[in-house]
């Protein structure tokens, strides 16, 4: 039965339930953990234009709840038109709108380009200038996505905000916890460690218990044009992977040349065209052949524009100092802790040394020396599958 959808951001439209096969998901409403019967609820879906958020929208529509889609335009619409591996601009906005039209619910686009540029893009460039290795996807989740979108969803009278992230929201002993996705190849918990407990109470991640092939099967069965759309690659505003070009365009001084120096002997081994071309642990692209052993970037000296290189053993660190830490729930004392210090790394055993959470600085100590721990990246702490929280790596020892 069709029913009106009234929102403060636009005129009313009629929404008709879309047929959904129980063979795909037996009970779509159960994926959203709604506080009331679905027919009495409103779900706002964050839509990037990709297959994952589109399937979340399809599941929300199939639940019987009222659905509203929101897309934040985060960077230049014209420059992004036709680019592959991006999100939240250009063709992706049109894809999100097409899905909303197909499923029959309201969809709104909000221009957040200036806020995104200041909070994420310029911070990304400044971190590279300081010799750090930034992760803008985490900044985006902590800023535009999980701050601005949550506010909009609440303003729309939503019961929850649903996203296409592969992570699980699980209730344990009366508390809501954030846990890794069932499919380890798709798990995105590393990028969501900054989620606060009040945010987690309002957020829903219906894909956390699904494998990606099933998600694509749902998209195909629902006739969504994004069913075969490739996954986003690299950073959304750097879809070609050329970080240095983007940083140089924002901060021209980033191309300041300097020297490549052996960290042990102090010998100058070569020259470079800017430290923005390097990160800790890098081996390729140094162009300093003829050395008796392979050399890696072990540190970046931004003030003096020096790239410090050394043997692989110099990459090993025993501890990392974290700043601006966030904690989700309590820290268990009966479960060993582990930390991921890179998005693609496996969690390794650690001991937490010092206060943790609410922005406090702390230290994680590795059970075994860890290689390639780069300042600027995040360290995310786990107890089993549960995300305890994390912080930004400020320095190592």
MISE-697823 format. One record per residue (C-alpha): x, z, y. Coordinates in steps of 0.05 Angstrom, whole numbers, plus 32768, in hexadecimal, padded with zeros to 4 digits. Layout:
residues N
XZY;...
//
This chain:
residues 397
800080008000;801C7FEC8044;802780238077;803D802380C0;8084803480D3;808880528119;80CB80618139;80E28077817E;8113803C8180;80E080048179;80987FF0816E;80737FFE812E;80797FCE80F4;80577FCA80B0;80807FDB8073;806A7FC7802D;80897FE57FEF;80B77FB37FCC;80B17FAC7F80;80E97FD07F5C;80F67FCF7F11;80FE80117EED;81337FEE7EC3;81617FF27EFF;8157803B7F13;812280657EF0;811380917F2E;813180787F6F;811580B47F96;813E80E47F6B;817E80C57F88;816D80DF7FCD;815C81287FBE;812381277FEF;810481688008;80BC814E7FFF;809981187FD8;80B980D57FEA;807980B98008;807C80EF803D;80C680E4804E;80EE80B8807C;813380A08066;816380818098;819780548077;81DB80448096;81E27FF9808B;82257FD78092;820E7F948077;82317F9C8034;82147F9F7FEE;821A7FEB7FE7;81F380008025;81C17FC88017;81B37FE47FD1;81AB802A7FEF;8176800C801C;81547FEB7FE0;8155802D7FBA;813880517FF6;8101801E7FFD;80F280237FB2;80EC806F7FB7;80AC80687FDE;80C88089801D;80C580698061;81088047806F;812C803680B0;816F801280B0;81A4801D80E6;81E37FF580F1;821880098124;823C7FCD8143;82827FEA8146;82AC7FB18160;82A67F6D8181;826C7F468163;82877F028177;82CE7F0D815E;82B47F26811B;82847EEC810E;82947ECB80CC;82CC7EFB80BA;82CF7F128072;82DE7F59805D;82C37F78809D;82857FA380AA;82587FB880E3;82617F78810C;82547F2D810A;82367F1280C9;82307F5880AC;81FC7F6C80E0;81D47F2E80CF;81DA7F3F8085;81C07F858091;81857F6A80B8;81757F378082;81727F6F804E;81447F98807A;81177F5B8083;81187F4E8038;81047F968028;80D37F9C8062;80ED7FD6808D;81047FDF80D4;814D7FD380E5;81727FE48125;81B77FD3813F;81DB80008171;82187FEC8199;824E8020818E;82897FF2819C;82A5801A81D7;82A0805D81B2;82BE803F8173;82F88020819A;8309806281BB;830080908180;831A80648148;833E8024815E;836880408197;8377807F816F;838F80518136;83BE802D8166;83D8806E8185;83E7808B8140;8411804F812E;843680558170;8448809D815C;846380878119;8427809F80F2;83FE807C80BC;83B6808180D2;8376807C80A9;8340806380D9;8309806380A4;830B80AF80A3;830980B280EF;82CD808380ED;82A880AF80BB;82B880EE80E2;82A180CC8123;82718092812B;8255809380E4;824980DC80D5;823F80F4811C;821A80BE8142;81F380A48106;81DC80EA80F3;81C580F78139;819D80B6813A;817F80C480F6;81688109810D;814C80EA814D;812480BB8121;810680F680FC;812980E580BB;812B81148080;817180FA806F;81A680C6807F;81BA809C8043;81FB8075803E;821D8047800B;825A80728000;826F807E7FB8;827080CA7FB8;824180FF7F9D;821A81367FC0;820F816D7F8C;81ED81B07F91;821581E77F6F;820282307F6E;81D382267FA9;820782017FD3;820D81B77FE2;8251819B7FCD;827481587FD5;828F813B7F95;82B380FD7F7D;828B80C17F66;827C80B77F1C;82A280757F1F;82EB80887F2F;82FB80417F43;82C780447F7B;82CF808C7F91;82D280937FDD;82D680DF7FE3;831C80DA8002;82FD80BA8040;82C680EF8046;82EC81308045;82DB813B808E;82908141807F;827681838098;824581AF8071;820B81A380A3;82188158809D;821A815C8051;81D7817F8051;81B781428074;81DF810A8052;81CE80E78011;81FC80BC7FE6;81CF809B7FB1;8207806E7F95;823680A67F81;821C80A77F3A;8219805B7F31;824D80297F1A;82587FEE7F49;823E7FB97F16;81FB7FDD7F14;81F97FDD7F60;82037F927F62;81CF7F897F2C;819C7FAF7F57;81AD7F837F92;81A47F447F69;81627F5C7F4A;81477F6C7F8F;81597F277FA8;81897F407FDC;81B77F0A7FF8;81F27F3A7FF8;81F17F447FAD;82317F1C7FA3;82517F2C7FE7;829A7F427FDF;82AB7F8A7FED;82CB7F9B8030;83167F99802F;834A7FBB805B;83357FDA809D;82F57FBC80BA;83157FAA80FD;83547F8F80DB;83367F6380A4;83757F39809E;83A07F768092;83CE7F6980CE;83CE7FAF80EB;840A7FA18118;83E77F68813B;83AB7F94814B;83D67FCE8163;84007FA0818F;83C27F8381AF;83A97FC881C1;83EC7FE781D2;841E7FB081E7;84567FE481E9;844F7FEA819E;847E7FAF8194;84B97FD581AF;84F67FC28185;85257FF58165;85568003812E;8553800F80E3;857F804B80D3;8596806A8092;857980B08091;85B580CE806C;85F080AB808C;85D5809A80D1;85EE805380CA;85C7801D80EE;85B27FEB80B8;85887FBB80E1;85557FB08117;85097FAC811A;84D27F938148;84AA7FD3814C;849E80108121;84557FFB811B;846C7FCB80E4;8482800580B7;846680418092;848480788068;849280618021;849980178034;84D07FEE8013;84BF7FA68022;84CA7F868065;85077FAF8079;85367F728077;85747F9C806B;85917F7B802D;85D47F8A800F;85C97FD58005;85E47FF77FC6;859E80137FB4;855680057FC8;85438025800A;84FF803D8021;84E280538064;84E7809F8061;84D480AF80AA;84C3808E80EC;84E380A7812D;84B1808E8161;84D380A881A0;851480848190;84F38049816C;851B8056812D;8507804680E6;852A807780B7;8538805E8071;8555807E8033;8554807F7FE7;8513808B7FC2;852480D47FB5;851E80E18000;84D480D17FFD;84C7810F7FD2;84A781497FF8;8495818F7FE2;8460819F8015;84348180804B;841B81A1808B;83D281918099;83AE819680DC;8364819280F0;834E81A880AA;830681A58093;82EB81D0805A;82AB81C18033;829382018013;82C182387FF9;8305822F7FD9;82FF82427F8F;833382717F72;832682607F29;833082157F2B;837581F57F38;837881CC7F78;839281857F7F;839D81577FBA;839C810D7FC8;83CE80FA7FFF;83BD80B07FFF;837B808D7FF3;8394806B7FB4;83BD80A57F99;83A880D27F60;839C811B7F71;83D981467F63;83DC81927F58;83E681BB7F97;83E482027FB1;83C182107FF3;83EB823A8021;83C78256805E;83838254807F;835982168071;831E81F88095;82FD81FB80D9;833781D480F7;836D820580E1;83B381EC80CF;83CB81F98089;840081E58056;83F781C78011;843181D17FE0;8439819E7FA8;844581B67F61;8476817C7F5A;849881557F92;8469811F7FAC;848280DB7FC4;846D80B48002;844680E98027;843C80CB806C;842A80F080AC;83E880D780C8;83C780CF8085;839681008068;839F81328030;835D813F800C;8357817C7FE0;832F817F7F9F;831981B37F6D;830981887F31;82D881547F4B;82C4817D7F87;82DF816D7FCC;82F781AE7FEC;830A818C802D;834B8173804C;83728166808A;83A3813780AD;83EB81378096;8413814C80D3;8458815380B3;847A815E8071;84B281898055;
//
